[in-house]
Amino acid sequence: MGDEEYRKQGSLVNRVMAFIITTLLALSILISGVSFFFVSGSLNTNIAATMNNLTTSEGAKLDQNLMQIEDSVNAMSALATESISSTSVVRDLEQRKKLVQRIEKLFQQTSQSISMVQANYMIFSLNITGREDGFLYIRDGMSGEMKKRNLTNIRHYKEDDVEHVGWYYQPIEAGKPIWMRPYFNKNQQKYLISYIYPVYVNGVFVCSLGMDMDFEMMIQKVDKIHFYQSGYAYLKNADHTEHYHAGFLKGEVHGDEVDHGISNEELWNQSSSKGKVIRYNYQGKDCVQTFVTLRNDLQLVLCDSYREVYGARRVLLKIQIFICIFFSALAITIAFIFMKKIIVPLRMLTAAVVSIKEGVYTVDLPKQAPNEIGTLTEGFRIALSALQDREENSHFVARHDGLTGLLNRYAYDVITDELCRSKRQLAFIIMDVDKFKTINDTYGHEKGDHVLERVSELLKLAFPEACAHIRMGGDEFVVLIQDISEKSAPEIVARVQLMNAELSKATASTPATSVSAGVAFSIQGFTLRLYKKADTALYHTKNTTRCGCTVYRDELGLKTDKD
């Protein structure tokens, strides 16, 4: 065999080797890239959902405080409207005094019980009485009691003096109940937000009733909210010109002008972040945030470092780089092995060609060459199939219910096994949908599925602190809450009632329904007996009132299989 034949053979081997290395490198990069793209997308979605859920949950807590104040003021305003039939009632000093005494006592009782209320007041129209008349109670900083104080001399200040008399003039100008934006009240020397209800009789303003909320206390509550340890939360007004946080109370005033959007910044003009995460730059820091609008038009904003929140993506990228390097090394190794295995068959083929050219037809041909190539091809096919199987058999699908997105029965078994070993305090709540079979029979299984989806959403909203929300199958659900004692039983019952209040309202996709629940507590983690206690309490609910929650007590006994 001449030099030319060996040179051609070497060139062919090098080309085959280069082709194999290039193909394997491309495959490893492609597989790593596709895997990173899909897994990263899933992580992004989960992070956005988690941040938005936390923001919504904390916003609901703040809204509950605001709603307490609104309800109290609205109730007193309704009483005033009912009592004042005409402006003559207000002009009559004796009738006015009786009205003040009646409302003052009730207002005082409700204000004292709401910790964030700083003041409550009622003031009559100056145009009718000719002087300041009504009452004013301010919470004493030392005792915490509501103390009666003299009304502000309104006529002493200009109408645009928000810090002294904005609470009197702004509701009259609006002609309806309003929440004032946060302001520094110079009469009380505190930052406040005020809810005031102006009362009109026959189109004539007769009086206003209102409550002042301690805005400094509200900021302190918000300051304790965070996603990760590096995160924080703050409030901002509807026009985004002021951010309210701990630094604001020290004179650090700024608005959205310090935030420079990177992605999804158009959501700043919406009422919430709508399940997405806004990425932005603040003072050179890469940050993310979600937000929700409260009842008083303030927005609760939850922020954190982009690097901290998306740290899992960096770990994922390192894993993908490792996989890419691993496959590259594997490709080179296989190429060298392949070269050694293929060079002998190639030399045999070359020798055969030379022999045939010389007229010698008796030659040895490679018998195993196709098998080597076939084995290598099959090896890559198996490797690729293994990667695809790993993607398809994802951890999420294995542990979650396909209809509701809640954890499934398999996850329940894993979690309760862990809780059995934890020996920590545990609340076990079990519930099912009342008359669910009737719903399926009457409205069809599609409506039934919508009911299960709605119950699941309300379940997560009602018990956000739970370590697990589980659909056991059918219409049966379980909630597990760690580090909670039996003292919290009334609150759990109340939350179930709130769920039923929502479920009692039919929607376009679901009929009105309700759930029955049972709850039991353990101080030593999960046990089968704890499950039976909760199931017994549920059984008691189903056989008495339905539409409610029973807390297990010893006199209920334990439900048996015969029951």
N, C-alpha and C positions, 0 to 999 in steps of 0.2 A: 504494500500500500504506500503510495507516494505522499510527499509533503503536502501537496495540494488537497488531497483527500482528507488528511488530518486537520489541515487548516479549516476546511469547510465543516468538518465534524465539530471542531472546537467552536466555530462561529454559531453553529446550530444549537449546541449545548448551552452556550452563553445566552442566546436568544430565549431558549426555553426557560432557563433559570431566571432571566430578567422578567419574562412574562409572568412566571409563577409568583415571584416576589412582588411585582407590581399589583397583580390581582389580589394577593392576600393582604397587602397593605391597604388597598382600596376597600376591600371587604371589611377589614377591621375598623377603618376610619368610618365607613358608611354605617356599619352596625352600631358603633359607639355613638356616632352623631345622631342617628335615628332614635336610639335608646335615650340619649340625653334630652332630645327634643320632647319626646312624649312624657318621660318621667318628670322633667323640669316643668312642663306645662301642667301636669297633675299637681305638683308641689305648689306652683303659683296659685292655682285655683283653690287649693285647701287653705293656703295662707290668707288669701283674700276673704274666703268665707269665715275663717276663724276670727280675723280682725273685725270684720263687719258684725259678726254675731256678738262679740264682746262689746263693741260700740253700741249696738242696739240694746243689749241687756242693761248696760250702765245708763243709757239714755232713758230707758223705761223707769229706772229707779228715781232718776231726777224728776221725770215727768210726774211720778206719783206724788212727790213733795209739792210740785206746782199745782197738781190737781186738788190736793187737800186744801190749799189756800183758795183756789177758785171756787170750790164747792162751798166753803165757809162763807166767803164774801157773797156769792150768788144767793145763798140761802137767806142771809141777812137783808140783801137787797130786795128779794121777793117779799119778805116780811114788811119792809118799809113801803114797798109799792102797794101792798094790800092795805096797809094802815093809813096811807095818805090818799084820801079820796079827791082832794083838791088842794090848792095852794093855801086856802084858808086854814087848813089844819096846821100848816107850818107857821102861818102868821100868828096863830093863837099860842101864846106862851105856855099855858097849862097843858094843852094837848101835845105841844112839842116836847115838854118835859116828860110826860108819860111815855111818849114814843121812845125818847132817848133812854129812859130807865129800862124799858122792856128790851130794846135791842142791845144796850150796853151789857147787860147781864149775860145774855146768850153769847154775844161776841167775845166777851172776856173768857168764858168757859172754853170755847173752841180754840181761841188763840193760845191759851196757856198750855194746851195739850200738844201743840205743834211746835217742836223744838226750834225750827228755823225761822219762826215768826219773830220779827223784831218789834213790830208795832201794829196796832189796829186802831181804826178811827172812823168817826162819822162826823160829817160837817154839813150844815145846811147852807143853802144858797145865800150869799151875801146880799143879793138883789131883793130877797124876800125878808130876811131877818134884820138886815142893816148892820149886823155885827157877827163875829165868829161865835157860833153856837154848835154844840155837839159834844163829842168826847174824844180823848186821845189817850191810849195806853202804850207805854214803852217798856220793853223788858229790861229789868235792872241787871247790870253786868255782874253784880256780886251775888245776889240771891237767886237770880233767874226768874223772879216773879214779874208779872205784868203790873206796872205801877201807873197810876193815873197821872197825867201831866196836863199843863195848860196848852190849849190849842195855839198854833202859830198865828201871829198877827199878820194875816194874809195881805191886808191893805197896806202894810208897811213895805212890801216888795213889789217890784215890777212883774208883769205877767210872764216875761221871758226868763225870769230868774228860776231856772230848773232846780237848782240846788236848795232853794228854800220853799218855793210854792209850785213847782212843776206838777206835783201830785194833785193839786187842786185844779189847775187850768187845763192841763193836757186832756183829761177825760172829757171835760166839757167841750173842748174843741173837737174831739173825735166823735162825741155824741154816742158813745158805746163803751162797754167795758174794755179796758186795755191793760196790757203789761207794759210798763215803762222800761226802756232800756236801762242798763246799769248806770247808776249815777252816785255821786258823793253827796249825801244829805247833810247839809251844814247845821240843820237843827239838831240832828242826832250824832253828828260827827262819825258817820259810818257810810260805807258803800252799801247801797240797797238796790233791790229791784221791787217794784210796787205793782200790785194788781188792784185797780180801782174801778168801781162800778157806779156810773152816774145814774141817778134815778130821775125819771121825767114823769110828770103828770099833765096830761092834755098838752103835750109838747113843751111844757115849761120845766126847766131844770129846778129840782127842789132840794136834792141833797146828794152827797157821795159817800160811799162806804168803801173802805179799802184795808189792805194788809201790806205791810212792808216785810220783805224777806231779807234776812241777813246774807248779803251777797258774799261777804268775806268768808262766812261759814261754808257757803256753797263752793267757793273756789278751793277751800281746804279739802272738801270731799273729792272734788275733781282731781286735785293734785295727787291723790292716793291711787288713782287709776293708772295702770300701765299694762302693756302687752308683754314685753320682756322687761328685765330689770333696767335696761338702758332707755326704755320708753317713758312717755309721759302723756298727759292729757291736758287740754285747756278748753275754755269756752270762747266763742267769738260772736259778735253781733251780726245781724242779718246782712248788713252792707259790707261786712268783712274789714271794716276800718279799725277795729280794736280787738286785740286778743287778750283774754282775761285769764291770768294765771298768777302764781305766787309772786312773780316779779312785778306784775301790774300793780299790786298793792304797795310796792316800794318805788313806784314811779316809772317803771319800764313799760312804755306805751308804744305799741306798733300794731300794724294790721297785716293784711296779706301782701303788702308791698315787699316784705322781706322774704317771701316765698317765691321761688322761681320754678315753675312747672317743668317737668321732664316728660311725663306721660300721664294721660287721663286727667289733665288739669281742667278740661272742659266741665268736669263734674262739679267744680267749685260753684258753678252757677245753678246747680240742682239742689234739691232738698236733702239729699243724702248721697253717699258714695255708691249706692246701688250695687252692692256686692263686689265692687272692684276696689283696687288699691291705687291711690294717687301717689306717684313718685315725684319728688321735688327736691330742690336744693335750698338749704337754709344755712346761711353764714358759712358757705363752703362745705357743708355736710350733706351727704347723700341720704335723704330721708324718705319715708313712706307714711301715709296717713289714710284713715277712714273717718267718716263723720256722719252725724245724724242731726236733724233739726228737732229741737224741743218745742213744747207747747207755747212757750213765750217767744218764739222765733230766734232764740239763741241756738247756736250750734255746738254740739259736743264733738271735739276733735281728738282722735287717738293717734299718736305719733310714735315712730320708732326709727332706729337706724336701719337703713336698707341693708347694710352689711350684717347686722345682727339678725334681722328677720329672715333674710335669704341665705343664712349661713349653710343651710342644708344643701343649697345648690352648689356651693363651693366644694363641699365634701363629695357631692355627686360628680362634679367635674374632675376632681382628683381620681375618683374611681374610674371614670371613663378614660382618663389619660393612662392610668395603669393598665386598663384593659387593652388600649391601643398599643402600648409598648409591649405588652405580653404577646399579643397577636403578631406584632411585627417580628419579635424574636422568634416566635414559633414559625413564622413564614420563612425566615432566613434558614432556620434549622432544617425545615422540611425541604427547602430548595436544595441545600447541600446534599441531603440524603437522597433526594430525587435524582440529582445530577450523578451521584455515584451509581445509582441503580439503572439509570438510563444510558450511561456512556457505554456499557458493555453491549447492550442490544444494538446501539448505534454503530459501534465498531464492527459487530457481527454483520449488520446490514451493509456497512461500507465494504467490508471484505467480500460479502456476497455479490455486491454490485461489480467490484473489480474482477472477481472471478468470472462472472457472467460475461464481462467485456472481453476477458481473455479466452472465453469459450469453454470455461469449466463450469458445468451446470450442477455439479454435486456440491452443495453448500450447506452449512449449518445456519439455520434461521433462529432468532430469539423466540422461545416458546412462552416465556413468562412476562414479556413486556406489557401486553395488554392488561394482564392482571394487576401489575404494579400501578399503572395509570388509573385503572378502575378503582383500586383500593384507595388511592389518594383522593380521587373524586368523591368516593363514598364517604371518606373521612370528613371532607369539608361539608358534605351534605348533612352528615350527622351533627357536626359542630353548629351549623346554622340552625338546624331543627331544634337543637337544645336551647339556643338563645331565644328562639321564637316561643318555645314552650314556657320558658321562664317569664316572658312578658305576658303570655296569655293567662298563666296561673298566678295572677297578682294577689298580693296579700289582702287587698281591699275587697276583692270579689269574694274571697273565701270567708270573710268575717262579717259581711254586711248583707242586709235584706234588700233584694232587688227592687221592691215596690217603694218602700219608705225611706231607704237609705240608713235606717237604724242598724245597730248591731243585731246579729241573728242568733239562733239557738247555739250554734257552734261557739260563737264568741262568748255567749253566756256561760257555757261549760268551762271555758278557759278562765274567764274572769272570776267566777265563783270559786274555782279551785285556788286561784291566787288569794282571794279574799278569805278563804278558809284558813290559810296559813298566816295571814296578816295580823289577826287577833286585834283589829282596830274596831272602834265603834262603827256601826253600820245600820242604815235604815233600808229596809226592803219593801218597796211599793209594788204591788201587782194590781193591774186593772184590766178591764175589758169593756167593750162597747155594749151598751144596753140594747137588747133586741136587735142585734146585728143580723141575725138570720132573717128577721122580718124586713129589714132594710134591703137585703139582697133579693128577697122574694118579691118585694113591692117595687123597688126602683131598678133592680138589675145589679149584676156584679160590678159593672163599671162604676156606678154610683158608690157601691160598697167600697171599691178600691179608693175612690176619692175621700170617703169618710176616714179610712185608715190613714191616708196621707195627711189629712187635716189634723187628726188626733196626734200623729207623730210630730207635726210642727208645733202644735200647742204644748205637747209634752216637753219638747226641748226648751220652749220659752218659759214654761212654768218651773222647770227644774234645771236651770243652766249650770248649777254647781255639781250636778250628778257626775259620778265617775263612769256611769254607763246608762244609755237609753236603749232598751232592747225590745224588739218584736219577737215574741216567743213563737209566734205562728198564729194563723187565724186572726182573731181580734184581741188577742191577749198581749199585754205589754208589761214590761218590768223596768223599774227605775231603781238604781243602786246609788246611795249617797253615803260617803265615808265621813268619819269624824263628826258625827251628829248624834245628839242624845234624844231621849224621849221627850225632853222639854220642847223640842221643835215640832211635836205632833200637831198642835193647833195650826201652826203655819202651813204644814203639809196639807192638812184638811182644807185650809182656806185656798191654797193653790189649786187643789182639785176642783173646788167650787168655782174658782175663776175660769178654769178650763170648761166646766159645764156651762157657765154663763155664755162663753163664746160659742160652744157647740150647740146651744139652744137656738142660735140664730142660723136659720137656713141661708145657704148661699146659692149661687147659680149652679154650682156643681155638686153641692151636698145638701141633703135634707137635715132638718133639726134632729139632734140626737143628744146623747149624754154618755158618761162613763161611770162605772162603779169601781171603787178601789178599796183595797185593804192595805194597811201598813203595819209593820212590826219592827222592833228595834232589837239590836244585839250589841253587847259590849265586848264580844270576843270574835268578831268577824262573822263570816257566813257559816251557817249550819243548815242541815236539812230541816231541823226543827224550826228555824227562822222562816224558811219557806212555807212550812205548814201553818205557822201562825198567821203570816200575811194572807195565805190562801183562805184560812178560816175567817179572817176579818172581811175579805172580799165576799165570801159566801154569805156572811151575815148581812152585808150591804145589799147583795142581790136579793135576799129573801125578806128584806124589811122595806127600806125606802127607795133603793136604787138611786142613781144620780147623786152620788156622794162618796164619802170615804169613811171607813171605820178603822179606828186604831185598836189593835189587838189588846185584849185584857184577859186575865186568867179565867174569868167566869164564862168566856165564850167556849172554853175547852179547845180541842183540836179537831178539825174536820177530818173524817175518815174517808176512805175510798167509797164506802157505802153511801155516804152523804152525797 
